[in-house]
């Protein structure tokens, strides 16, 4: 059996909330949330009856996919989150509602029977965030952010006691979508702000690992190649119109369905803590040796002033492909000692990962291009680094 799929341009997230509530209950069609600026397609195919929401992924590294999520998976994710955070509460929506993290804020609000507070569209502004966060009235208060947003809030909090006070009012601030720099976690501790690092994807209905621990009935295993596999009630039904990719990424192992994340990782045998090491496909061959660009990026971002750096692979006539570090120009300086930064970066990476991983170049750009989700647009960054 199938059901209709309707594209919804998200101009006002609270309008999406009504369509989402009907999709979850089965009283309305399944929905495909899209940016308000994107023209909805008119040739959408029907989806399996269980599907409530289709999420179009950002495509930060590869072509976008359309992930089919059932009502059961979305609500299981909301229940798992509620259990991990100490109960249902009120949410502040600060992320685009057409991505899974934004949709989940609305799903959790529906499940909790609370009214979400929604930031107005436009560039993220800590003062505006503070004003809207002060409107949260429930005892338990939550929001979901990407690292760049949290970093801006912490910067503002050091100068504005009102921002700091509102951050401390949150029961928990979920941070995910990309690796959270250790220095950002340390700043949260110093400021007495409760931050929860999340790991997950559209294929798992959003975050399903909090602070390294699986939530709900999520299970994790690591295959012989070091790839993380996830199982549990939060898994997607597959990819709309792409049965080949669905069969490749969602596999049956002894009667249990698993999602192959494409991420490399490890699980501590004593504590069960999950550590994500990077994308399995974000690897280059430089001078005949494999180099994980994610590993290089982790080292670079651990250095002072480089927490937002992005590392990409660029073609090189001698080595085949080489790592290149791209950083945004600091707002308080008109010039950057690129040679000095490069020397520092190369020494740190070589000491940690070996000589083959040393970046060949540091590229300074006015700002790092971002997707609407707040993630770096790695295809655009690679284009800047190659130019």
Buried (B, 14 or more C-beta within 10 A) or exposed (E): EEBEBBBBBBEEBEEBBEBBBBBBEEEBBBBBBBBEEEEEEEEBEBBBEBBBBBBBBBEBBEEEBBBBBBBBBBBBBBBBBBEBBEEBBBBBBBBBBBBBBBBBBBBBBBBBEBBBBBBEEEEBEBEBBBBBBBEBEBEBBBBBBBBBBBBBBBEBBEEBEBBBEBBEEBBBBBBBBBBBBEBBBEBBEEBEBBBBBBBBBBBBBBBBBBBBBBBBEBEBEBEEEEBBBBBBBBBBBBBBEEEEEBEEBBEEEEEEEBBBBBBBBEBEEEEEBBEBBBBBEBBBEBEEEEBBBBBBBBBBBBBEEBBBBBBBBBEBEEBBBBBBBBBBBEEEEEEBEBEEBBEBBBEBBBEBBEEBBBBBBBBBBEEBBBBBBBBBBBBBBBEBBEE
